[in-house]
Amino acid sequence: MIPGGGQPNMQQLLQQAQKMQQDLARAQEELANTEVDGQAGGGLVRATVTGAGELRALKIDPKAVDPEDTETLADLIVAAVHAANENAQTLQQQKLGPLAQGLGGSGIPGLPF
């Protein structure tokens, strides 16, 4: 048995894990500050969400407003928010995907991610 033989590897793993955690936190902060849009009805309704999926803005063109047909407007709003959230998920995959992969088999061995 080599004295202290396992210690440098454990220290290196801990440093690597800490760096990955910092990178992940930085990416999550970036997502929270990045806004993406989604639209419906040919742009009559536009939703803006953060990369983390928080609704920040909703713009409705007056042409989309028909007091006799509020159901269509509601559908357009839901579709615009859905499209914005899909764009946010794409952004999340771009920002967090490489970090999540680093936590798996090619990253730090022994971690259950």
C-alpha positions in Angstrom: 0.0 0.0 0.0 1.4 3.4 -1.0 1.0 6.0 1.7 -1.3 8.8 0.7 -1.7 7.2 -2.7 -5.4 8.0 -3.0 -5.3 11.5 -1.6 -4.1 13.5 -4.7 -6.8 11.9 -6.9 -9.5 12.7 -4.3 -8.2 16.3 -4.1 -8.2 16.6 -7.9 -11.7 15.2 -8.1 -13.0 17.6 -5.5 -11.3 20.6 -7.3 -12.9 19.4 -10.6 -16.3 19.0 -9.0 -16.0 22.5 -7.5 -15.1 24.0 -10.8 -18.0 22.3 -12.5 -20.3 23.5 -9.8 -19.1 27.1 -10.3 -19.5 26.7 -14.1 -23.0 25.4 -13.6 -23.9 28.3 -11.3 -22.5 30.8 -13.8 -24.5 29.2 -16.6 -27.7 29.2 -14.6 -27.2 32.9 -13.8 -26.6 33.6 -17.4 -29.9 31.8 -18.3 -31.8 33.8 -15.7 -30.6 37.1 -17.3 -31.1 36.1 -20.9 -34.4 36.7 -22.5 -35.9 34.7 -25.4 -39.1 35.3 -27.4 -41.9 33.2 -28.7 -44.8 34.3 -30.9 -48.2 33.1 -32.2 -50.7 34.3 -34.7 -48.1 35.6 -37.1 -46.6 37.8 -34.4 -50.0 39.1 -33.1 -49.0 37.8 -29.6 -45.4 37.8 -28.4 -44.1 36.4 -25.1 -40.7 37.0 -23.6 -39.3 34.6 -21.0 -35.9 34.2 -19.4 -33.7 31.3 -20.3 -34.9 29.8 -17.0 -38.5 30.0 -18.2 -39.8 33.0 -16.2 -42.4 35.0 -18.1 -41.1 38.6 -18.4 -43.3 40.3 -21.0 -46.4 39.7 -23.1 -47.2 41.9 -26.1 -50.6 41.7 -27.7 -51.3 43.5 -31.0 -54.6 45.3 -30.9 -55.7 43.4 -34.0 -55.7 40.2 -31.9 -58.3 41.6 -29.5 -61.8 40.7 -30.4 -64.2 41.1 -27.4 -66.5 38.6 -29.0 -63.8 36.0 -29.3 -61.6 36.0 -26.2 -60.9 32.2 -26.5 -58.8 32.7 -29.6 -56.8 35.4 -27.9 -56.3 33.1 -24.9 -55.1 30.3 -27.3 -52.7 32.7 -28.9 -51.3 33.8 -25.5 -50.8 30.1 -24.5 -49.1 29.3 -27.8 -46.8 32.3 -27.6 -45.8 31.4 -24.0 -45.3 27.8 -25.1 -43.1 28.8 -28.0 -41.0 31.1 -25.8 -40.6 28.3 -23.2 -39.5 25.9 -26.0 -36.9 28.5 -27.0 -35.8 28.8 -23.4 -35.4 25.0 -23.2 -33.2 25.0 -26.3 -31.1 27.8 -24.7 -30.9 25.7 -21.5 -29.7 22.7 -23.4 -27.0 24.8 -25.2 -25.8 26.3 -21.9 -26.2 23.5 -19.5 -25.9 20.4 -21.8 -22.1 20.4 -21.9 -22.0 20.9 -18.1 -24.4 18.1 -17.5 -22.5 15.8 -19.8 -19.4 16.6 -17.8 -21.1 15.3 -14.7 -21.7 11.9 -16.3 -19.4 9.1 -17.4 -16.9 11.4 -19.2 -16.7 13.8 -16.2 -16.1 12.9 -12.7 -16.1 9.1 -12.1 -18.2 7.8 -9.3 -20.7 10.7 -9.2 -24.3 9.5 -9.9 -25.2 12.1 -12.5 
